[in-house]
């Protein structure tokens, strides 16, 4: 891949992160697992739970275990964060 080309999955995941930033301490988070997020992105392309997990784990998201299942802590509040364009 040419260094001027950008991986389309990174673009889509970056935009998703811009809309749904990591939950902040003290706010009521949305809890979603990686497969749920991959399913949410189905209209944009095929994403695996592993791809979502790798991206969120390196993007500042925290994970908890809810009922024995891993869930990402996602902001349910202000989603006016600037979305990075490529």
PDB file of N, CA, C and O in Angstrom:
ATOM      1  N   UNK A   1       0.846  -1.178   0.000  1.00  0.00           N
ATOM      2  CA  UNK A   1       0.000   0.000   0.000  1.00  0.00           C
ATOM      3  C   UNK A   1       0.891   1.241   0.000  1.00  0.00           C
ATOM      4  O   UNK A   1       1.837   1.339   0.782  1.00  0.00           O
ATOM      5  N   UNK A   2       0.588   2.149  -0.853  1.00  0.00           N
ATOM      6  CA  UNK A   2       1.285   3.429  -0.926  1.00  0.00           C
ATOM      7  C   UNK A   2       1.073   4.175   0.382  1.00  0.00           C
ATOM      8  O   UNK A   2      -0.027   4.159   0.935  1.00  0.00           O
ATOM      9  N   UNK A   3       2.127   4.836   0.885  1.00  0.00           N
ATOM     10  CA  UNK A   3       1.998   5.545   2.170  1.00  0.00           C
ATOM     11  C   UNK A   3       0.968   6.662   2.114  1.00  0.00           C
ATOM     12  O   UNK A   3       0.495   7.113   3.157  1.00  0.00           O
ATOM     13  N   UNK A   4       0.609   7.120   0.908  1.00  0.00           N
ATOM     14  CA  UNK A   4      -0.415   8.151   0.774  1.00  0.00           C
ATOM     15  C   UNK A   4      -1.826   7.563   0.818  1.00  0.00           C
ATOM     16  O   UNK A   4      -2.804   8.294   0.970  1.00  0.00           O
ATOM     17  N   UNK A   5      -1.925   6.241   0.685  1.00  0.00           N
ATOM     18  CA  UNK A   5      -3.216   5.583   0.772  1.00  0.00           C
ATOM     19  C   UNK A   5      -3.508   5.264   2.232  1.00  0.00           C
ATOM     20  O   UNK A   5      -2.600   4.987   3.016  1.00  0.00           O
ATOM     21  N   UNK A   6      -4.760   5.307   2.573  1.00  0.00           N
ATOM     22  CA  UNK A   6      -5.166   5.041   3.948  1.00  0.00           C
ATOM     23  C   UNK A   6      -6.052   3.801   3.959  1.00  0.00           C
ATOM     24  O   UNK A   6      -6.916   3.638   3.098  1.00  0.00           O
ATOM     25  N   UNK A   7      -5.832   2.939   4.928  1.00  0.00           N
ATOM     26  CA  UNK A   7      -6.654   1.747   5.083  1.00  0.00           C
ATOM     27  C   UNK A   7      -8.096   2.177   5.364  1.00  0.00           C
ATOM     28  O   UNK A   7      -8.354   2.894   6.331  1.00  0.00           O
ATOM     29  N   UNK A   8      -9.026   1.744   4.528  1.00  0.00           N
ATOM     30  CA  UNK A   8     -10.418   2.177   4.649  1.00  0.00           C
ATOM     31  C   UNK A   8     -11.031   1.769   5.983  1.00  0.00           C
ATOM     32  O   UNK A   8     -11.892   2.479   6.504  1.00  0.00           O
ATOM     33  N   UNK A   9     -10.608   0.647   6.544  1.00  0.00           N
ATOM     34  CA  UNK A   9     -11.158   0.232   7.832  1.00  0.00           C
ATOM     35  C   UNK A   9     -10.725   1.189   8.942  1.00  0.00           C
ATOM     36  O   UNK A   9     -11.502   1.481   9.852  1.00  0.00           O
ATOM     37  N   UNK A  10      -9.490   1.673   8.866  1.00  0.00           N
ATOM     38  CA  UNK A  10      -9.017   2.641   9.858  1.00  0.00           C
ATOM     39  C   UNK A  10      -9.822   3.935   9.736  1.00  0.00           C
ATOM     40  O   UNK A  10     -10.162   4.547  10.748  1.00  0.00           O
ATOM     41  N   UNK A  11     -10.126   4.350   8.524  1.00  0.00           N
ATOM     42  CA  UNK A  11     -10.930   5.560   8.321  1.00  0.00           C
ATOM     43  C   UNK A  11     -12.300   5.395   8.975  1.00  0.00           C
ATOM     44  O   UNK A  11     -12.747   6.274   9.712  1.00  0.00           O
ATOM     45  N   UNK A  12     -12.959   4.286   8.710  1.00  0.00           N
ATOM     46  CA  UNK A  12     -14.307   4.067   9.249  1.00  0.00           C
ATOM     47  C   UNK A  12     -14.272   3.936  10.770  1.00  0.00           C
ATOM     48  O   UNK A  12     -15.107   4.523  11.458  1.00  0.00           O
ATOM     49  N   UNK A  13     -13.319   3.175  11.298  1.00  0.00           N
ATOM     50  CA  UNK A  13     -13.224   3.040  12.752  1.00  0.00           C
ATOM     51  C   UNK A  13     -12.873   4.370  13.419  1.00  0.00           C
ATOM     52  O   UNK A  13     -13.366   4.664  14.508  1.00  0.00           O
ATOM     53  N   UNK A  14     -12.036   5.165  12.782  1.00  0.00           N
ATOM     54  CA  UNK A  14     -11.694   6.490  13.328  1.00  0.00           C
ATOM     55  C   UNK A  14     -12.920   7.385  13.381  1.00  0.00           C
ATOM     56  O   UNK A  14     -13.101   8.131  14.344  1.00  0.00           O
ATOM     57  N   UNK A  15     -13.749   7.321  12.379  1.00  0.00           N
ATOM     58  CA  UNK A  15     -14.975   8.126  12.381  1.00  0.00           C
ATOM     59  C   UNK A  15     -15.940   7.631  13.455  1.00  0.00           C
ATOM     60  O   UNK A  15     -16.612   8.431  14.106  1.00  0.00           O
ATOM     61  N   UNK A  16     -16.007   6.321  13.639  1.00  0.00           N
ATOM     62  CA  UNK A  16     -16.869   5.768  14.680  1.00  0.00           C
ATOM     63  C   UNK A  16     -16.404   6.262  16.047  1.00  0.00           C
ATOM     64  O   UNK A  16     -17.218   6.660  16.880  1.00  0.00           O
ATOM     65  N   UNK A  17     -15.078   6.234  16.274  1.00  0.00           N
ATOM     66  CA  UNK A  17     -14.495   6.726  17.531  1.00  0.00           C
ATOM     67  C   UNK A  17     -14.821   8.206  17.728  1.00  0.00           C
ATOM     68  O   UNK A  17     -15.048   8.646  18.855  1.00  0.00           O
ATOM     69  N   UNK A  18     -14.844   8.974  16.640  1.00  0.00           N
ATOM     70  CA  UNK A  18     -15.195  10.387  16.736  1.00  0.00           C
ATOM     71  C   UNK A  18     -16.635  10.603  17.173  1.00  0.00           C
ATOM     72  O   UNK A  18     -16.942  11.564  17.878  1.00  0.00           O
ATOM     73  N   UNK A  19     -17.501   9.715  16.755  1.00  0.00           N
ATOM     74  CA  UNK A  19     -18.914   9.803  17.145  1.00  0.00           C
ATOM     75  C   UNK A  19     -19.172   9.234  18.536  1.00  0.00           C
ATOM     76  O   UNK A  19     -20.038   9.720  19.263  1.00  0.00           O
ATOM     77  N   UNK A  20     -18.422   8.211  18.896  1.00  0.00           N
ATOM     78  CA  UNK A  20     -18.625   7.502  20.165  1.00  0.00           C
ATOM     79  C   UNK A  20     -17.299   7.395  20.923  1.00  0.00           C
ATOM     80  O   UNK A  20     -16.681   6.330  20.945  1.00  0.00           O
ATOM     81  N   UNK A  21     -16.867   8.482  21.537  1.00  0.00           N
ATOM     82  CA  UNK A  21     -15.582   8.478  22.250  1.00  0.00           C
ATOM     83  C   UNK A  21     -15.631   7.594  23.502  1.00  0.00           C
ATOM     84  O   UNK A  21     -16.707   7.175  23.930  1.00  0.00           O
ATOM     85  N   UNK A  22     -14.473   7.318  24.075  1.00  0.00           N
ATOM     86  CA  UNK A  22     -14.448   6.540  25.322  1.00  0.00           C
ATOM     87  C   UNK A  22     -15.234   7.250  26.423  1.00  0.00           C
ATOM     88  O   UNK A  22     -15.237   8.479  26.502  1.00  0.00           O
ATOM     89  N   UNK A  23     -15.891   6.476  27.259  1.00  0.00           N
ATOM     90  CA  UNK A  23     -16.638   7.042  28.383  1.00  0.00           C
ATOM     91  C   UNK A  23     -15.667   7.701  29.356  1.00  0.00           C
ATOM     92  O   UNK A  23     -14.547   7.238  29.568  1.00  0.00           O
ATOM     93  N   UNK A  24     -16.139   8.790  29.932  1.00  0.00           N
ATOM     94  CA  UNK A  24     -15.346   9.502  30.942  1.00  0.00           C
ATOM     95  C   UNK A  24     -15.770   9.033  32.324  1.00  0.00           C
ATOM     96  O   UNK A  24     -16.889   8.564  32.529  1.00  0.00           O
ATOM     97  N   UNK A  25     -14.846   9.171  33.261  1.00  0.00           N
ATOM     98  CA  UNK A  25     -15.122   8.809  34.644  1.00  0.00           C
ATOM     99  C   UNK A  25     -16.358   9.556  35.142  1.00  0.00           C
ATOM    100  O   UNK A  25     -16.463  10.771  34.974  1.00  0.00           O
ATOM    101  N   UNK A  26     -17.283   8.833  35.749  1.00  0.00           N
ATOM    102  CA  UNK A  26     -18.456   9.448  36.341  1.00  0.00           C
ATOM    103  C   UNK A  26     -19.665   9.542  35.422  1.00  0.00           C
ATOM    104  O   UNK A  26     -20.763   9.826  35.900  1.00  0.00           O
ATOM    105  N   UNK A  27     -19.507   9.317  34.130  1.00  0.00           N
ATOM    106  CA  UNK A  27     -20.667   9.370  33.244  1.00  0.00           C
ATOM    107  C   UNK A  27     -21.267   7.978  33.090  1.00  0.00           C
ATOM    108  O   UNK A  27     -20.592   6.973  33.314  1.00  0.00           O
ATOM    109  N   UNK A  28     -22.510   7.926  32.714  1.00  0.00           N
ATOM    110  CA  UNK A  28     -23.198   6.658  32.486  1.00  0.00           C
ATOM    111  C   UNK A  28     -22.841   6.165  31.084  1.00  0.00           C
ATOM    112  O   UNK A  28     -23.295   6.743  30.096  1.00  0.00           O
ATOM    113  N   UNK A  29     -22.031   5.103  30.982  1.00  0.00           N
ATOM    114  CA  UNK A  29     -21.561   4.679  29.665  1.00  0.00           C
ATOM    115  C   UNK A  29     -22.559   3.783  28.936  1.00  0.00           C
ATOM    116  O   UNK A  29     -23.454   3.193  29.541  1.00  0.00           O
ATOM    117  N   UNK A  30     -22.379   3.700  27.639  1.00  0.00           N
ATOM    118  CA  UNK A  30     -23.019   2.678  26.820  1.00  0.00           C
ATOM    119  C   UNK A  30     -22.077   1.481  26.879  1.00  0.00           C
ATOM    120  O   UNK A  30     -20.862   1.647  26.769  1.00  0.00           O
ATOM    121  N   UNK A  31     -22.616   0.289  27.049  1.00  0.00           N
ATOM    122  CA  UNK A  31     -21.804  -0.920  27.077  1.00  0.00           C
ATOM    123  C   UNK A  31     -22.054  -1.714  25.804  1.00  0.00           C
ATOM    124  O   UNK A  31     -23.186  -2.105  25.520  1.00  0.00           O
ATOM    125  N   UNK A  32     -20.998  -1.951  25.043  1.00  0.00           N
ATOM    126  CA  UNK A  32     -21.111  -2.742  23.818  1.00  0.00           C
ATOM    127  C   UNK A  32     -19.911  -3.658  23.707  1.00  0.00           C
ATOM    128  O   UNK A  32     -18.798  -3.297  24.088  1.00  0.00           O
ATOM    129  N   UNK A  33     -20.153  -4.855  23.178  1.00  0.00           N
ATOM    130  CA  UNK A  33     -19.016  -5.726  22.917  1.00  0.00           C
ATOM    131  C   UNK A  33     -18.538  -5.508  21.482  1.00  0.00           C
ATOM    132  O   UNK A  33     -19.200  -4.842  20.686  1.00  0.00           O
ATOM    133  N   UNK A  34     -17.394  -6.072  21.175  1.00  0.00           N
ATOM    134  CA  UNK A  34     -16.776  -5.838  19.860  1.00  0.00           C
ATOM    135  C   UNK A  34     -17.646  -6.340  18.719  1.00  0.00           C
ATOM    136  O   UNK A  34     -17.688  -5.721  17.656  1.00  0.00           O
ATOM    137  N   UNK A  35     -18.342  -7.455  18.923  1.00  0.00           N
ATOM    138  CA  UNK A  35     -19.195  -7.987  17.857  1.00  0.00           C
ATOM    139  C   UNK A  35     -20.377  -7.066  17.594  1.00  0.00           C
ATOM    140  O   UNK A  35     -20.778  -6.895  16.443  1.00  0.00           O
ATOM    141  N   UNK A  36     -20.939  -6.471  18.636  1.00  0.00           N
ATOM    142  CA  UNK A  36     -22.039  -5.520  18.456  1.00  0.00           C
ATOM    143  C   UNK A  36     -21.581  -4.316  17.629  1.00  0.00           C
ATOM    144  O   UNK A  36     -22.313  -3.841  16.761  1.00  0.00           O
ATOM    145  N   UNK A  37     -20.383  -3.832  17.897  1.00  0.00           N
ATOM    146  CA  UNK A  37     -19.855  -2.699  17.146  1.00  0.00           C
ATOM    147  C   UNK A  37     -19.591  -3.108  15.699  1.00  0.00           C
ATOM    148  O   UNK A  37     -19.907  -2.361  14.774  1.00  0.00           O
ATOM    149  N   UNK A  38     -19.013  -4.288  15.503  1.00  0.00           N
ATOM    150  CA  UNK A  38     -18.785  -4.790  14.143  1.00  0.00           C
ATOM    151  C   UNK A  38     -20.109  -4.894  13.392  1.00  0.00           C
ATOM    152  O   UNK A  38     -20.177  -4.568  12.207  1.00  0.00           O
ATOM    153  N   UNK A  39     -21.155  -5.344  14.070  1.00  0.00           N
ATOM    154  CA  UNK A  39     -22.485  -5.438  13.446  1.00  0.00           C
ATOM    155  C   UNK A  39     -23.021  -4.056  13.110  1.00  0.00           C
ATOM    156  O   UNK A  39     -23.635  -3.869  12.059  1.00  0.00           O
ATOM    157  N   UNK A  40     -22.797  -3.081  13.994  1.00  0.00           N
ATOM    158  CA  UNK A  40     -23.238  -1.703  13.731  1.00  0.00           C
ATOM    159  C   UNK A  40     -22.582  -1.149  12.467  1.00  0.00           C
ATOM    160  O   UNK A  40     -23.175  -0.331  11.764  1.00  0.00           O
ATOM    161  N   UNK A  41     -21.369  -1.589  12.182  1.00  0.00           N
ATOM    162  CA  UNK A  41     -20.608  -1.072  11.039  1.00  0.00           C
ATOM    163  C   UNK A  41     -20.834  -1.878   9.757  1.00  0.00           C
ATOM    164  O   UNK A  41     -20.202  -1.592   8.740  1.00  0.00           O
ATOM    165  N   UNK A  42     -21.708  -2.864   9.783  1.00  0.00           N
ATOM    166  CA  UNK A  42     -21.933  -3.727   8.621  1.00  0.00           C
ATOM    167  C   UNK A  42     -22.269  -2.969   7.347  1.00  0.00           C
ATOM    168  O   UNK A  42     -21.890  -3.394   6.256  1.00  0.00           O
ATOM    169  N   UNK A  43     -22.963  -1.870   7.470  1.00  0.00           N
ATOM    170  CA  UNK A  43     -23.326  -1.092   6.291  1.00  0.00           C
ATOM    171  C   UNK A  43     -22.134  -0.427   5.616  1.00  0.00           C
ATOM    172  O   UNK A  43     -22.226   0.015   4.471  1.00  0.00           O
ATOM    173  N   UNK A  44     -21.022  -0.358   6.327  1.00  0.00           N
ATOM    174  CA  UNK A  44     -19.820   0.290   5.782  1.00  0.00           C
ATOM    175  C   UNK A  44     -18.790  -0.722   5.288  1.00  0.00           C
ATOM    176  O   UNK A  44     -17.867  -0.357   4.560  1.00  0.00           O
ATOM    177  N   UNK A  45     -18.936  -1.977   5.672  1.00  0.00           N
ATOM    178  CA  UNK A  45     -17.988  -3.006   5.265  1.00  0.00           C
ATOM    179  C   UNK A  45     -17.982  -4.137   6.277  1.00  0.00           C
ATOM    180  O   UNK A  45     -18.681  -4.083   7.289  1.00  0.00           O
ATOM    181  N   UNK A  46     -17.196  -5.149   6.001  1.00  0.00           N
ATOM    182  CA  UNK A  46     -17.104  -6.293   6.903  1.00  0.00           C
ATOM    183  C   UNK A  46     -15.988  -6.066   7.923  1.00  0.00           C
ATOM    184  O   UNK A  46     -14.817  -5.929   7.568  1.00  0.00           O
ATOM    185  N   UNK A  47     -16.375  -6.032   9.178  1.00  0.00           N
ATOM    186  CA  UNK A  47     -15.438  -5.879  10.280  1.00  0.00           C
ATOM    187  C   UNK A  47     -15.566  -7.092  11.179  1.00  0.00           C
ATOM    188  O   UNK A  47     -16.660  -7.615  11.391  1.00  0.00           O
ATOM    189  N   UNK A  48     -14.436  -7.532  11.703  1.00  0.00           N
ATOM    190  CA  UNK A  48     -14.462  -8.630  12.667  1.00  0.00           C
ATOM    191  C   UNK A  48     -14.394  -8.052  14.078  1.00  0.00           C
ATOM    192  O   UNK A  48     -13.977  -6.911  14.280  1.00  0.00           O
ATOM    193  N   UNK A  49     -14.810  -8.856  15.040  1.00  0.00           N
ATOM    194  CA  UNK A  49     -14.700  -8.435  16.438  1.00  0.00           C
ATOM    195  C   UNK A  49     -13.237  -8.194  16.798  1.00  0.00           C
ATOM    196  O   UNK A  49     -12.935  -7.294  17.582  1.00  0.00           O
ATOM    197  N   UNK A  50     -12.327  -8.989  16.235  1.00  0.00           N
ATOM    198  CA  UNK A  50     -10.894  -8.808  16.502  1.00  0.00           C
ATOM    199  C   UNK A  50     -10.400  -7.448  16.009  1.00  0.00           C
ATOM    200  O   UNK A  50      -9.626  -6.783  16.699  1.00  0.00           O
ATOM    201  N   UNK A  51     -10.844  -7.032  14.814  1.00  0.00           N
ATOM    202  CA  UNK A  51     -10.427  -5.727  14.278  1.00  0.00           C
ATOM    203  C   UNK A  51     -10.932  -4.592  15.152  1.00  0.00           C
ATOM    204  O   UNK A  51     -10.209  -3.632  15.421  1.00  0.00           O
ATOM    205  N   UNK A  52     -12.180  -4.710  15.594  1.00  0.00           N
ATOM    206  CA  UNK A  52     -12.751  -3.687  16.469  1.00  0.00           C
ATOM    207  C   UNK A  52     -12.003  -3.662  17.797  1.00  0.00           C
ATOM    208  O   UNK A  52     -11.663  -2.588  18.292  1.00  0.00           O
ATOM    209  N   UNK A  53     -11.746  -4.822  18.376  1.00  0.00           N
ATOM    210  CA  UNK A  53     -11.040  -4.899  19.657  1.00  0.00           C
ATOM    211  C   UNK A  53      -9.654  -4.287  19.569  1.00  0.00           C
ATOM    212  O   UNK A  53      -9.250  -3.521  20.444  1.00  0.00           O
ATOM    213  N   UNK A  54      -8.926  -4.624  18.514  1.00  0.00           N
ATOM    214  CA  UNK A  54      -7.572  -4.093  18.346  1.00  0.00           C
ATOM    215  C   UNK A  54      -7.607  -2.567  18.271  1.00  0.00           C
ATOM    216  O   UNK A  54      -6.783  -1.896  18.892  1.00  0.00           O
ATOM    217  N   UNK A  55      -8.548  -2.022  17.521  1.00  0.00           N
ATOM    218  CA  UNK A  55      -8.619  -0.577  17.349  1.00  0.00           C
ATOM    219  C   UNK A  55      -9.010   0.117  18.656  1.00  0.00           C
ATOM    220  O   UNK A  55      -8.380   1.100  19.048  1.00  0.00           O
ATOM    221  N   UNK A  56     -10.038  -0.386  19.325  1.00  0.00           N
ATOM    222  CA  UNK A  56     -10.493   0.257  20.564  1.00  0.00           C
ATOM    223  C   UNK A  56      -9.463   0.132  21.683  1.00  0.00           C
ATOM    224  O   UNK A  56      -9.271   1.067  22.459  1.00  0.00           O
ATOM    225  N   UNK A  57      -8.803  -1.018  21.766  1.00  0.00           N
ATOM    226  CA  UNK A  57      -7.807  -1.223  22.820  1.00  0.00           C
ATOM    227  C   UNK A  57      -6.639  -0.264  22.681  1.00  0.00           C
ATOM    228  O   UNK A  57      -5.997   0.076  23.675  1.00  0.00           O
ATOM    229  N   UNK A  58      -6.352   0.177  21.466  1.00  0.00           N
ATOM    230  CA  UNK A  58      -5.244   1.100  21.237  1.00  0.00           C
ATOM    231  C   UNK A  58      -5.718   2.542  21.069  1.00  0.00           C
ATOM    232  O   UNK A  58      -4.939   3.424  20.710  1.00  0.00           O
ATOM    233  N   UNK A  59      -7.009   2.770  21.334  1.00  0.00           N
ATOM    234  CA  UNK A  59      -7.575   4.118  21.175  1.00  0.00           C
ATOM    235  C   UNK A  59      -8.105   4.693  22.478  1.00  0.00           C
ATOM    236  O   UNK A  59      -8.882   5.648  22.457  1.00  0.00           O
ATOM    237  N   UNK A  60      -7.703   4.133  23.606  1.00  0.00           N
ATOM    238  CA  UNK A  60      -8.060   4.713  24.895  1.00  0.00           C
ATOM    239  C   UNK A  60      -9.344   4.216  25.524  1.00  0.00           C
ATOM    240  O   UNK A  60      -9.782   4.774  26.530  1.00  0.00           O
ATOM    241  N   UNK A  61      -9.964   3.184  24.967  1.00  0.00           N
ATOM    242  CA  UNK A  61     -11.201   2.652  25.540  1.00  0.00           C
ATOM    243  C   UNK A  61     -10.887   1.687  26.672  1.00  0.00           C
ATOM    244  O   UNK A  61      -9.890   0.966  26.641  1.00  0.00           O
ATOM    245  N   UNK A  62     -11.767   1.688  27.679  1.00  0.00           N
ATOM    246  CA  UNK A  62     -11.641   0.750  28.786  1.00  0.00           C
ATOM    247  C   UNK A  62     -12.669  -0.359  28.591  1.00  0.00           C
ATOM    248  O   UNK A  62     -13.707  -0.170  27.956  1.00  0.00           O
ATOM    249  N   UNK A  63     -12.353  -1.509  29.150  1.00  0.00           N
ATOM    250  CA  UNK A  63     -13.242  -2.655  29.029  1.00  0.00           C
ATOM    251  C   UNK A  63     -13.594  -3.155  30.421  1.00  0.00           C
ATOM    252  O   UNK A  63     -12.759  -3.148  31.326  1.00  0.00           O
ATOM    253  N   UNK A  64     -14.832  -3.587  30.583  1.00  0.00           N
ATOM    254  CA  UNK A  64     -15.258  -4.218  31.825  1.00  0.00           C
ATOM    255  C   UNK A  64     -15.884  -5.558  31.461  1.00  0.00           C
ATOM    256  O   UNK A  64     -16.132  -5.844  30.290  1.00  0.00           O
ATOM    257  N   UNK A  65     -16.131  -6.364  32.466  1.00  0.00           N
ATOM    258  CA  UNK A  65     -16.832  -7.621  32.244  1.00  0.00           C
ATOM    259  C   UNK A  65     -18.203  -7.498  32.885  1.00  0.00           C
ATOM    260  O   UNK A  65     -18.327  -7.393  34.105  1.00  0.00           O
ATOM    261  N   UNK A  66     -19.216  -7.514  32.056  1.00  0.00           N
ATOM    262  CA  UNK A  66     -20.606  -7.342  32.471  1.00  0.00           C
ATOM    263  C   UNK A  66     -21.300  -8.694  32.304  1.00  0.00           C
ATOM    264  O   UNK A  66     -21.503  -9.165  31.185  1.00  0.00           O
ATOM    265  N   UNK A  67     -21.661  -9.308  33.430  1.00  0.00           N
ATOM    266  CA  UNK A  67     -22.277 -10.627  33.359  1.00  0.00           C
ATOM    267  C   UNK A  67     -21.329 -11.676  32.802  1.00  0.00           C
ATOM    268  O   UNK A  67     -21.761 -12.671  32.219  1.00  0.00           O
ATOM    269  N   UNK A  68     -20.036 -11.447  32.985  1.00  0.00           N
ATOM    270  CA  UNK A  68     -19.042 -12.390  32.512  1.00  0.00           C
ATOM    271  C   UNK A  68     -18.595 -12.159  31.075  1.00  0.00           C
ATOM    272  O   UNK A  68     -17.760 -12.902  30.559  1.00  0.00           O
ATOM    273  N   UNK A  69     -19.140 -11.139  30.427  1.00  0.00           N
ATOM    274  CA  UNK A  69     -18.804 -10.855  29.031  1.00  0.00           C
ATOM    275  C   UNK A  69     -18.088  -9.505  28.921  1.00  0.00           C
ATOM    276  O   UNK A  69     -18.451  -8.552  29.609  1.00  0.00           O
ATOM    277  N   UNK A  70     -17.072  -9.426  28.055  1.00  0.00           N
ATOM    278  CA  UNK A  70     -16.348  -8.161  27.907  1.00  0.00           C
ATOM    279  C   UNK A  70     -17.187  -7.117  27.186  1.00  0.00           C
ATOM    280  O   UNK A  70     -17.799  -7.395  26.156  1.00  0.00           O
ATOM    281  N   UNK A  71     -17.205  -5.916  27.742  1.00  0.00           N
ATOM    282  CA  UNK A  71     -17.949  -4.796  27.146  1.00  0.00           C
ATOM    283  C   UNK A  71     -17.060  -3.556  27.165  1.00  0.00           C
ATOM    284  O   UNK A  71     -16.358  -3.303  28.143  1.00  0.00           O
ATOM    285  N   UNK A  72     -17.094  -2.801  26.098  1.00  0.00           N
ATOM    286  CA  UNK A  72     -16.369  -1.536  26.007  1.00  0.00           C
ATOM    287  C   UNK A  72     -17.199  -0.437  26.645  1.00  0.00           C
ATOM    288  O   UNK A  72     -18.424  -0.435  26.523  1.00  0.00           O
ATOM    289  N   UNK A  73     -16.545   0.502  27.326  1.00  0.00           N
ATOM    290  CA  UNK A  73     -17.207   1.654  27.947  1.00  0.00           C
ATOM    291  C   UNK A  73     -17.194   2.806  26.937  1.00  0.00           C
ATOM    292  O   UNK A  73     -16.144   3.376  26.639  1.00  0.00           O
ATOM    293  N   UNK A  74     -18.373   3.133  26.420  1.00  0.00           N
ATOM    294  CA  UNK A  74     -18.513   4.120  25.351  1.00  0.00           C
ATOM    295  C   UNK A  74     -19.319   5.301  25.876  1.00  0.00           C
ATOM    296  O   UNK A  74     -20.287   5.125  26.616  1.00  0.00           O
ATOM    297  N   UNK A  75     -18.916   6.494  25.490  1.00  0.00           N
ATOM    298  CA  UNK A  75     -19.612   7.695  25.936  1.00  0.00           C
ATOM    299  C   UNK A  75     -21.027   7.725  25.385  1.00  0.00           C
ATOM    300  O   UNK A  75     -21.261   7.525  24.193  1.00  0.00           O
ATOM    301  N   UNK A  76     -21.955   7.979  26.282  1.00  0.00           N
ATOM    302  CA  UNK A  76     -23.343   8.116  25.865  1.00  0.00           C
ATOM    303  C   UNK A  76     -23.770   9.569  25.884  1.00  0.00           C
ATOM    304  O   UNK A  76     -24.943   9.882  25.680  1.00  0.00           O
ATOM    305  N   UNK A  77     -22.822  10.450  26.128  1.00  0.00           N
ATOM    306  CA  UNK A  77     -23.136  11.868  26.265  1.00  0.00           C
ATOM    307  C   UNK A  77     -22.818  12.664  25.025  1.00  0.00           C
ATOM    308  O   UNK A  77     -23.286  12.356  23.929  1.00  0.00           O
ATOM    309  N   UNK A  78     -22.018  13.688  25.211  1.00  0.00           N
ATOM    310  CA  UNK A  78     -21.669  14.621  24.142  1.00  0.00           C
ATOM    311  C   UNK A  78     -20.836  13.929  23.072  1.00  0.00           C
ATOM    312  O   UNK A  78     -19.717  13.490  23.339  1.00  0.00           O
ATOM    313  N   UNK A  79     -21.378  13.830  21.863  1.00  0.00           N
ATOM    314  CA  UNK A  79     -20.625  13.218  20.782  1.00  0.00           C
ATOM    315  C   UNK A  79     -20.271  14.265  19.727  1.00  0.00           C
ATOM    316  O   UNK A  79     -20.275  13.980  18.529  1.00  0.00           O
ATOM    317  N   UNK A  80     -19.968  15.472  20.185  1.00  0.00           N
ATOM    318  CA  UNK A  80     -19.614  16.552  19.246  1.00  0.00           C
ATOM    319  C   UNK A  80     -18.125  16.618  19.013  1.00  0.00           C
ATOM    320  O   UNK A  80     -17.630  17.579  18.423  1.00  0.00           O
ATOM    321  N   UNK A  81     -17.402  15.610  19.467  1.00  0.00           N
ATOM    322  CA  UNK A  81     -15.961  15.549  19.246  1.00  0.00           C
ATOM    323  C   UNK A  81     -15.670  15.680  17.749  1.00  0.00           C
ATOM    324  O   UNK A  81     -16.386  15.119  16.920  1.00  0.00           O
ATOM    325  N   UNK A  82     -14.658  16.394  17.428  1.00  0.00           N
ATOM    326  CA  UNK A  82     -14.307  16.584  16.022  1.00  0.00           C
ATOM    327  C   UNK A  82     -13.873  15.262  15.435  1.00  0.00           C
ATOM    328  O   UNK A  82     -13.031  14.564  15.999  1.00  0.00           O
ATOM    329  N   UNK A  83     -14.449  14.925  14.304  1.00  0.00           N
ATOM    330  CA  UNK A  83     -14.132  13.679  13.621  1.00  0.00           C
ATOM    331  C   UNK A  83     -13.015  13.953  12.626  1.00  0.00           C
ATOM    332  O   UNK A  83     -13.120  14.827  11.766  1.00  0.00           O
ATOM    333  N   UNK A  84     -11.949  13.187  12.767  1.00  0.00           N
ATOM    334  CA  UNK A  84     -10.801  13.354  11.881  1.00  0.00           C
ATOM    335  C   UNK A  84     -11.159  12.901  10.472  1.00  0.00           C
ATOM    336  O   UNK A  84     -11.679  11.804  10.272  1.00  0.00           O
ATOM    337  N   UNK A  85     -10.873  13.758   9.505  1.00  0.00           N
ATOM    338  CA  UNK A  85     -11.092  13.426   8.100  1.00  0.00           C
ATOM    339  C   UNK A  85      -9.774  13.043   7.488  1.00  0.00           C
ATOM    340  O   UNK A  85      -8.725  13.551   7.883  1.00  0.00           O
ATOM    341  N   UNK A  86      -9.821  12.158   6.533  1.00  0.00           N
ATOM    342  CA  UNK A  86      -8.615  11.725   5.821  1.00  0.00           C
ATOM    343  C   UNK A  86      -8.596  12.298   4.435  1.00  0.00           C
ATOM    344  O   UNK A  86      -7.659  12.048   3.677  1.00  0.00           O
TER     345      UNK A  86
END
